[in-house]
């Protein structure tokens, strides 16, 4: 119970910080929007609806992935000011509570971005979902969690590194590749209705398994990373 | 630590000599003694270099993983021993990258000659490419992170990589079985002819001995660097203590 309270405290602190600046969400939103626009210019989405459906899943996840990378570094860089992170390390609360709180906060930010981006995406790409669109309500949060939990972890890992902005994608992308594969395949399967329900369910199951495995490892190893020196 | 005793040195030279000798025998077997492959012609001889390198590229990640776990275990309990484990992890990661690179490059050459394409997103190829990406990112992390913490952070990344590779393999295999597999001219590995076996095993042994030699050589080099660093730090501390008097 006390662990849960610590997590909620960290979550509340992160939400309040974001509410006062709104840097992360605004940055992510505009960045993702730009990615969507660039891809919209690169080929003609309205002219080729079938092709659009086939690649829209990939584009959506690429936009979200790069957008969240920009925000994840920021979420830890905030802790560096005034030696807040040193204070966190000395605090008697478990280190993983800090990690879980921050991951939940980041998750919430990316979900907000997705909620705003999804209608824009559908309008710009003239997208008609052929499959069961409600499955996206399962795939999107699971995929987002996979990105955010590893992303928050590796952003903390690279926090004191030289050029940490560059390091995060270099570490995050190879590790997230199986999750990316599952979410892109699942999303595309729903959009095109090419995959049958069992296949989509298997992708969702894989995504959930990936989430569970990597959340566990992140929580177990976070204290090591926080006190790495 | 590693004393450069003459006996150790002669063992190293002996090992090096054995590696060279076995590789020469393997070369003779592979190029001159084994009959030409019926389906592929002389191009098929690349199997004696591609498969051993690829296998070594799958063995050394385990060394890296075990060394990383040992580092994490000894980190607080026995820091000096932990440093040795870290040196081994670094050496294993570098040897992994070298072998996987050779495996990928020879595979591409072979694929171009036999399949007509340099690359295909087949399950095994994709997994192998990801293995390469993971260990390159491991080496990049070691280079980018600040000196005091790079050991711990890279050990953590090594654990992640070890967990990731089986997941990737399963997910990609599942993904690819959904599509018709590209038509390969018969799986070369499925049944190796008896006449090919000596060349194959000589080369496998040769590259294994060579890989272990490089691993230990790199390990010794890293240990020397660490010891030199420790001595320099000690001298700096001693020098700083003398100033106030």
Boltz contact constraints between the chains, C-beta under 6 A:
constraints:
  - contact:
      token1: [A, 157]
      token2: [B, 153]
      max_distance: 6.0
  - contact:
      token1: [A, 160]
      token2: [B, 146]
      max_distance: 6.0
  - contact:
      token1: [A, 161]
      token2: [B, 144]
      max_distance: 6.0
  - contact:
      token1: [A, 161]
      token2: [B, 145]
      max_distance: 6.0
  - contact:
      token1: [A, 162]
      token2: [B, 144]
      max_distance: 6.0
  - contact:
      token1: [A, 167]
      token2: [B, 144]
      max_distance: 6.0
  - contact:
      token1: [A, 170]
      token2: [B, 137]
      max_distance: 6.0
  - contact:
      token1: [A, 170]
      token2: [B, 140]
      max_distance: 6.0
  - contact:
      token1: [A, 171]
      token2: [B, 137]
      max_distance: 6.0
  - contact:
      token1: [A, 174]
      token2: [B, 133]
      max_distance: 6.0
  - contact:
      token1: [A, 174]
      token2: [B, 134]
      max_distance: 6.0
  - contact:
      token1: [A, 174]
      token2: [B, 137]
      max_distance: 6.0
  - contact:
      token1: [A, 175]
      token2: [B, 160]
      max_distance: 6.0
  - contact:
      token1: [A, 175]
      token2: [B, 164]
      max_distance: 6.0
  - contact:
      token1: [A, 177]
      token2: [B, 130]
      max_distance: 6.0
  - contact:
      token1: [A, 178]
      token2: [B, 167]
      max_distance: 6.0
  - contact:
      token1: [A, 178]
      token2: [B, 168]
      max_distance: 6.0
  - contact:
      token1: [A, 178]
      token2: [B, 171]
      max_distance: 6.0
  - contact:
      token1: [A, 181]
      token2: [B, 171]
      max_distance: 6.0
  - contact:
      token1: [A, 206]
      token2: [B, 171]
      max_distance: 6.0
  - contact:
      token1: [A, 221]
      token2: [B, 156]
      max_distance: 6.0
  - contact:
      token1: [A, 225]
      token2: [B, 156]
      max_distance: 6.0
  - contact:
      token1: [A, 228]
      token2: [B, 149]
      max_distance: 6.0
  - contact:
      token1: [A, 228]
      token2: [B, 152]
      max_distance: 6.0
  - contact:
      token1: [A, 228]
      token2: [B, 153]
      max_distance: 6.0
  - contact:
      token1: [A, 229]
      token2: [B, 148]
      max_distance: 6.0
  - contact:
      token1: [A, 229]
      token2: [B, 149]
      max_distance: 6.0
